[in-house]
Amino acid sequence: MNRHFFKALLFFALHLISLQTNAQRIYFSDTTNNWICSRGGEMGPGGMSTWSYCQYYASDTLVESNGHIYTEIKPGIGWGGQYFARALVRDDTAAGLVYIKPQNHQNGFYRATDTNEFVYMNYNLNVGDTLIMPLVLGGRSDSISMHIVQQKDSFLVGTTWYRQLELYAYKGMSGGGTSNYTRYTIYEGVGPGSGPILEPSTLNEYGPPNLSCFRNQGAIHPKFGYSCDPLALRKVVERQQNFQYYPNPTSDQLRIKDPELSGSLYAVSITNLHGSILQHVSFRNEITLELEQLPVGLYFLHFFNGTLLLQSEKLLIDR
């Protein structure tokens, strides 16, 4: 009887350890996750520059498809929200895989042409192994991107070790005309550093987005820095209005759009770094702002419904 008792006690202790380990582990589909990304590129004679670009968050929406349960990942606050298709993601923790199933975003500049599930991250790859992903945005010349593992390492969050892979994209993600952003790192349970956030492709000369901040369970992980725009670190509510504004950086014009085309009356202000209002206009559905009178520099956009502030963003004017 004692032998059976000790076996049961040992099993219970191991089960508790397993639960504690699982509780500490970060999963890519965790609905508390926030990803803040930035872009970098040549900004005229001043050389390289980076700016806060977009936010991704895991929504509370769960979707069943082909016998699998997916978490919905959405672009939130930021200019990148109007570019990227929404995606469904699922963690196969036993196999060390993350799957992405792109969703067609009707309001996006770029539409997902391939909505089939594909392996987005494979934490089991070794140095020299290759990961192949489709280019899912319409209008791209290549149908696949190819990523080879250059280095394999690990990193510590709390008391849990996670795998870390450095990849080199040698096909389908060249970085455009100014710089090559083809080397990036993926962190198990977190996502990529400078590399594909959701879609493995390069949109323009600024290369792929860079992961500048990652938040899980309400905590910013020091590994990924503190250079986050505090305006973007809140969970985006489904009912919140997320206005599209582009291009950013811009030179003379800025187009603003209500993605829902609701016909409601909104207002937008442009302020300088000191908070002085330089432009304030009302609009319904969409509007184009003329900016040729504003000098090169950094500004802020503020979107209002009456006196209620809905959204604040950075705007870069460069000529």
N, C-alpha and C positions, 0 to 999 in steps of 0.2 A: 504494500500500500504506500509505504514511504517513497519507493522508487517512482510509482505513478504520480504521487503528489509532487515530487521534485521535477519530473518531466513536465507536468502541467504548469508548475511555477516558472520553469525555464521558458516554456513556450509563451507564457503570458508576458514575461520580461522582454523577450525578443520582439513580441508584438508591440509592446509599448515603445521600444526603441525605434521600430519601423515607423510607427505613427509619428513620433517626434521628428524623425528624419524627413518624412514626407511633409510634415507641417512646415519645416524650414525651407524646403525646396521651392524654387521659383519656376513656375510654368509659363510658357509663352502665352497661353490662353487664359491666364489669370485675369478675372474681370477688374482687378484693382490696378492693372498695369497702365502706365502712361509712358509714351515715348515722345521726347522732344527732339526734333532734328533740325539741323542747320545746313546751309549751303555755303560753298566757298568757290571763289573764282577770281579771275583778273578783273579788277574794277578800274580800268583806264590806267593813266600814268601812275596812280597811287599804289599799284601792285595788288597783291592778294588781299582779299577781305572775306569775312564770313558774317552771316546774319541768321537770326532765328527764322526758321522757314515753315515748320508745320508741327502739328501734334497728331499722334495716333493714340487711340485709346481702345481698350477692349470693352465693348458694351455689355449690358446684362442680357442681351438677346442671344438665345441658344436656338440653333437651327438643326433639324434632322434631315439628312440627305444620304441616300444609299446605305442606310444602316449605321451611319456615323453621326455623332453629335458634334457640332461645330460652334465655336464662339465667334461672334461677329466683331471684326476689327474695322474701325472707322477713322477717316481723317477728321480731325476736329478743327480747333482754332488755328488759323494760319493760312498763308497763301497756298500752300501745298494741298489744302483741302479741296480745291477746285480742280486739281490735276488727277488725283489718284482714284481709281475704282475702289469701292469697298471690297473687303475680302472676308471669307470664312476661314477659320484656322482651327486645327485640332492637334493636340499633343498625343503621340503614341509613345508614352513614357517608357514602356517595356522595351520597345525597339530603338529608342533614342532618336526618333524622327519627329519632325514637325511638318504638317501638310497644310498647304494653302489652296483654297478654292476661290479664285477671283469672282467678283460679282460685277455685273455691268452697272455703272453709275451713270444714269441718264444725263446728269448735269455736268459731268466732267468734260474737260477739254479732250482727254484721251479715253477711249472706250476699251474695255477688256474684250479682246477678240477670241480669247481662249479661256473658257470658264471651267475647264476640267481641273480636277485636283492634281497637284504635283508636289513632289518632295521639295520643301523649301529649305530645311536644315536637316543635316544628317550628322549627329554628334559622334558617330562611330567611325567616321572617315579617318584614315591615316595619311601621313605625308606621302604625296604622290598620287593620291586618289583624286578622281574627278567627279564633280557634281554637275549635272546638266539640268537646266531649267528653261522653260519656254519664255519667250518675250510675249507678254500678254497684252501689251498696249497696241492699239491699232496704228498702222502707218509705219511700223518699224520694218527695216529691210531684212533683218535676220529673224529667223524663226526660233532660234535657241540661243542661250548663253551658256558658256562652259567655264567652270570654276575649278581650279586645281588647288589642293591643299599644300601650302608651303611650310607651315609650322604647326605643331600641336602642343598645347600647354594646358594649364588649369589655373583657376583663380578661386579665392575664398570669399564667400559672403556669409557672415555670421560664423557658424561652425560647419558649414557645408561647402565641399569642393565641387566646382563645376568645370566642365570641359571648355576649352577655348581653342578655336581653330583660326589660323590666318590663311585666307584664300587669295588667289590671284585669278581674276577673270580675263582669260586670254581670247575670248570670243563674245561679242554681243554687248559689251559694256565698256566702250573705249573712252568715254569721258568727253567727247566732243572736240571742239577745235582749239581750246586753250591749254588744257592740262589733262593728264590721264589719271583717273581715280579708279584704278583697277585692283588695287590691293585693299583688302578690308578684313576685319576680324569679326567672327560671330562668337557670342557668349551663350553658353547653354542656359536655356530658360529666360534669357534676356532679349536676344536678337542681335542684329549686326551693328558694328561700328560704322565706319565709312564704307558703305556698300548698299545693296538693295534693302530698303526697308520693307516694302511689300512686293513691288514689281521689280524684277531683276533687269532693269534697263536704265539707260541714261537719257534724260529728257532734253538736255541742252548742254551748252559749253561749260556749265558749272559742275557737271558730274553728278554722281549719286548723292543723296542726302547723307549727312553725317549724324550719328547718334550722339547728341550733346548731353542728354540727361535721360536717366531711366528711373522711374518711380514705381515701387511695388509695396503694397500694404501701407501706403501713405508715407513711405520713407524713401528719400533720395539715397541711392547707393553711391558712396564716395568714389568707387572705381570709375564711375562715369561722369564725375565732375559736378560742380555746382553752378555752372554757367547757364542756368535756365531762366527763361522769361517767366517771372512769377504769374503773369497774366494767363499763361498757358498751363499752369499746374493744377487747374481745377478740372474736375470731371465734367465733361460736356453733357448737358442734359438733353434728352431727346427733343424737347420742345424749344430748345435754344436756337435762335436764328444765327446761322453761320454764313455770313455774306462772302461772296467771292469777289476778289479784287486782283486785277492783273493788267499789264505785266508788273512785276516787282522783282528787281529794280525796273524803273521806268525812266523815260526822258521827258516827254511832253504831255502824255495823256495817261489817264488811269480809268479803266472800265470797272464799274461796280455793278454787281448783280445780286438780286434776291433769288437764291437757288430755287425757292418754292414758287416764284412768280405769283405771289399771293395778291398783288394789287394793293397791299397795305402801304400806308405812308410812313416812311422812315427818313432819318436824317443822317448825314455823315459830316464830320468835322476833320480838318487837317490842322494839326498843331505843331509848333516847333518844340524843341527839347525843353523850353522854359514854360510850356503850356499855353502860349499865346495862340489864339485861333486865327488861322490864316485863310481858311475857307470853311463855309458852313452852308450846305445845301440840302434841300429835301428832295426825295425821289420816290417813285413807285416802280417796282420791278427791276429797272436798271438805269444807269446813267453813266456818261463819260465826263470826267473832270479834265479841264485844261490846266496843265501845270507848268507851261513854258515860262511863267513869270517867277517861279520858285527856283532859288539857286540849288546847286548840287548839295546834297547832304541827307541827313537822317531826319525823318518826321514820324508823327504818330497819326493813325487813323482811329476815329472813335465813331461807332455806330449807335444810333439812338432810336428808341420808340418813344416819342414825346420827350420826357426828361429822363427816361430810364436808359441807362447805359447798357447796351447789349454785348458789345464786343470792342476790343482795342487791339490794334496791330501796329507793327513797325512798317514804315514805307521808306524806301531808299530811292532817291533821285540821282541818276548818274548820266552824264552825257560825254 
